[in-house]
Amino acid sequence: MTKLPHMDTLEPPAPVDPPPPPPAKPGKLRTYISVGVLALILVGVLWAVRNNQSADDLAVGTCFDVPTTTEVSTVEKHECTEAHDAEVIFTGEYTGGDTYPLAISVTDYLSTTCAPAFETYVGESYDTNTTLDMGYFKPSLDSWNQGDRTFTCYVHDVNDAKLTNSVKTSGAPAAS
């Protein structure tokens, strides 16, 4: 038998590590916990927005909190016997033309629509009332360009105190 040169200097191959075991499948408990956490988050979100209403859909007689942002899309409505900031006294379509109204046009529109609605709803003239003030929502330029012409007038306490009852007099028209 012939010996190959340097055969005795070869080392045996190094042992190869076995592959790692496959990861364990998550147990059903982990799945149930994940689904439960997602359900709690969903319930929390729904609870937080339960009283939200589109500002475009407010009706006369709706009591709500006035948002502090300049662009208003939703408000938090309340029963009028709960603490709230304001109450809707008028909603109507702007009739001053198709051009987005300037401040003077808005003022004219409000004085011919909201001021009379104030007197009818509250039972006092807006000019002589000392406890309530008026505010309004108007369409943004974008919504105006999409055809929205709805103005919503509301009353609130002049000192921004919370109201706890409706400001409507017994002779005022019912909420629409």
N, C-alpha and C positions, 0 to 999 in steps of 0.2 A: 504494500500500500504506500502510495506516495503521499507525502505530506505536502500540502500547499504552503508556500512561504507565509509566514506571519499568521498562520491560522490560530496559533495558540495565544496570540495577543488580542484577539477579538473578544469583546465583552458581550455578554448576553444583552439582548434588548431590554431597555428600561420598562418596568411594568406601566401599563396605561391605566389611568384612573377610570373607573366605570362611569358612565354618564349619570348625571343627577337624576333622582327619581322624579317622575312627573308631579307637577304641583297638585296638591289635594283639592278636590272639588269643594267649593264653598257649601257649607251645610244649609239646610232649609231655614235655620234660625237666622242666619245672616240675610237671607232674602226677605224674610218676614220683617226684620228690623228695618231694612232699607225701604220697603213698601210702607211701613208704618211711619217712618220719618217723612217721606214724601207726602203722605196723606195729612199729617199734622201741618206741614208747610202750606198745603193747599187750603186747609180749613182756616188757618191763620190769615191768609190773604183774603179769602172770601169774607171772613168776619170783619176785616179792616175796611173793606169797601162795600159792606152791606147797605149802607145808607147813602152811597154816592148816587147822584143823579146828574144826567147831562144838563148843563146850564141852558141848553137850547130847548129842553123839554119841561121847564118849570111852568107850573100853572098858577093862576091866581089863587091865593090862599096857602101856598106851600111855604113852610117855615124852614129856614136853612142857616148854615154858618157861611159868612162871606169869606171867600178865599183871600189870602194875602198876596197872591201873585197877580201880575198885570194881565196875563193871558189866562182866561178862565174857560175851562171846558167842562168841569164837573164841580158840583157843590155837595156838601154833606147835609142832607135834609133831616129834619126832626119833626116830631109831633109838636104842635104849637104850644102844648102844655109843658114841654121840656125846655130847658135853657137853649136859646138860639139867638143868632145875631140879627136876622132879618125875616121879612115876610113879603112875598110877592103880591103886588097890588094891581099890576097891569102887564099884559103881554100883547104885542101888536106888531104888525108889519109897517115898516117905514114907508111913508107915502111921499117923500120929498124928492123923488127922482131916482134914476138908475146910477148916478155917480155917487161914489163913496162920500158920505156926508162930512163936511167940515164941522169944526166945533160950533160955529154959530148956527148951522143948520140943525145940529143935534140939540142944542139948547132950545131952539124954536120948537122942534118936534116934542121934546120933553115937556115944555110949558103948555103945549096944546093937548097933550095926551096924558101924561103922568100926573100933572098937578090936578086936573079934574078927577082923575081916578083916585088920587089921594083923598080928596074931599069926600067923594062918594064912599070909599072904603073905610076911612078912619072916622068920618063924621065931622071933621074940622077942616078949615081952609089950610092949605100948606103954608101960606104966607103968615098966618097968625099962630100956627102951632109952634110950641116951644120945646116939646119933648121928643119929637120924631124928626128925622131927616130922610131924604130920599137918595137912593143910589140907583144905578142902572147897569145892565149888561147890553152891549151892542155887538154886532158881528165884527169879527176881525176882517181885515182887507181880503185875506185868502177866502174866508167863508162867504164874504160879500160877493167876490168874483165867481163863486159857485152858486149864487142865487139866494143866499140867506139874507133876509131883511128884517129878522125878528129882533125887537127891542124888548127887554124885560125890566120893569121898574119895581123897586122894592123899597120898603121903609125899614129904618133901623133907629136905635136910640141915638140921640144927638151926642151923648157922652160915650158911645160904644159899649154901654152896659148890655148884659144879656137880657133878652125879653123872656118872659116865662108864660105868656098868654098871647093869644091872637090880638092884633090891634084892630080887627074888624069890628065895626059897630053892628048892632042887631039889624039895622036897616040896609046894610050893604049887600050887594049881590052875592050869591053863593059862589064858591070856588068853581072854576070851570074845569 
